[in-house]
Amino acid sequence: MEDVRVRFAPSPTGPLHIGGARSALFNYLLARRLGGKLVLRIEDTDLERSSRESEVNIMDSLKWLGISWDEGPDVGGSYGPYRQTERLDTYRNFTQKLLDEGKAYYCYCTEEELEEERKACLARGEMPRYSGKCSNLTPEEKKRYEAEGRKPVIRFRVPKDQEIVVQDLVRGNVSFDSNGIGDFVIVKSDGIPTYNYAVVIDDSLMKISHVMRAEEHLSNTPRQILIYQALGFEVPKFAHISLILGKDRTKMSKRHGATSVVQYKELGYLPEAVVNFLALLGWSPEGEEEIFTMEEIIEQFSLDRVAKNPAVFDMDKLKWINGIYIRKTEKERIIKLALPYLQKADFVSKKPGQEEMEWVELVVDALAESLSAVSEIVEHLGMLKSEEIAPENEEAENILKEDTFPTVVNSFWQKLKDLPEVKPENVKPLFKAVTKELKLGGKKVYMPLRIALTGEMHGPELFYIIPILGKDLTYKRLQKAVESVGAQLN
Ligand code: GLU
């Protein structure tokens, strides 16, 4: 069997995007599934927009997701260097070969000339493409242009009347007419290769067996195939994975939610949940189950089950998955994740002592159930701690109006007041004690207390809420609630 070698080849022009992360993940999954290698190659030929900062962000985001690579700029490998700007000599050698064989040529057209050509094409109702004006310059013409100080680009000479078929493992055979492709630039005037050119040389020299990437690159593929052929390289297998659309079926953008991986990290999403969610963006498992660890996805992953139709980025689904993972995760980890949010919102000091940490644990115990992202803990807590508590609706209001309400509150407060420590395990038995004392059903006790303390009909367990509020705030709320129905707290 051939050696499976795949690659993720981001341009470091910004943080790792959700779409990029999905491409990286699918490549990782395929490599792990087939016992192959994943190469990380940094395509930094856009000198103005590329930055080391973005490169670091991309690598950190991949690591956070648990996507590791076997070769790359940081770990090295036998086919390096793995940054395109460090491979310029390699490209130059191939360019010389193409020039010598007449498969590429210098083009001296200025921006203005090209713009005029473009307009003329459009005026004729044609797709703009290069006319081939410089494709057969005489040595004299070249000299004249050089003397004018023009800096040439190098264009690839696209063969005429050729059908180029992309054999795509996801999309089937997709055919292109070479006459629709103008001679395109492979080396810019500053000597830097373009994406379509460098990518071919790198994929070939790095012995990439499968090029798996986003669908938007499908239209680049015929150009790349022409270069493979011109250089006598073997063409790899291609797999173009579908676009990611927002729920409204338009291209995924900031309007649909956070677009970069690091934003999800900052919002308190768990990497396992993000991976699980990303895997389902275009790939579907065989059964009904939707919650998988990375290992489980690797076991099941196959290109046959990667869909052609667009994947829809459903934020609610991500939240749902993340909530499941939060509830599955050990408490210690959630505490660690929650702490910075609590500190930032001033619920906890910068250097929390044991008592504060116990409180944090309490908060996590109380709220983890209802979180879909860890950062939300602050909002939930804000509501709990807010000065103004009022019944959320008429039903809640009516519960406070029940005859038994003041008695329930008084009985409960008498017991709570005397507790030496307000801890969940101490508070929990008090409700039963009240029901026994007053001979009331559980609901008649819980509900009025819940509404008096939170204003809401549903929420975290009261035996967690009360220790979070503390005795003072609990007292104030109970008092205010009984006063609202004209009674008193004894
Ligand atoms: N640098 C390209 C990008 O980030 C890579 C595309 C490819 O995988 O060939 O879109």
Residues whose N, C-alpha, C, O or C-beta is under 5 A from the ligand:
A	BS01	LIG	A9 P10 S11 E43 V199 R213
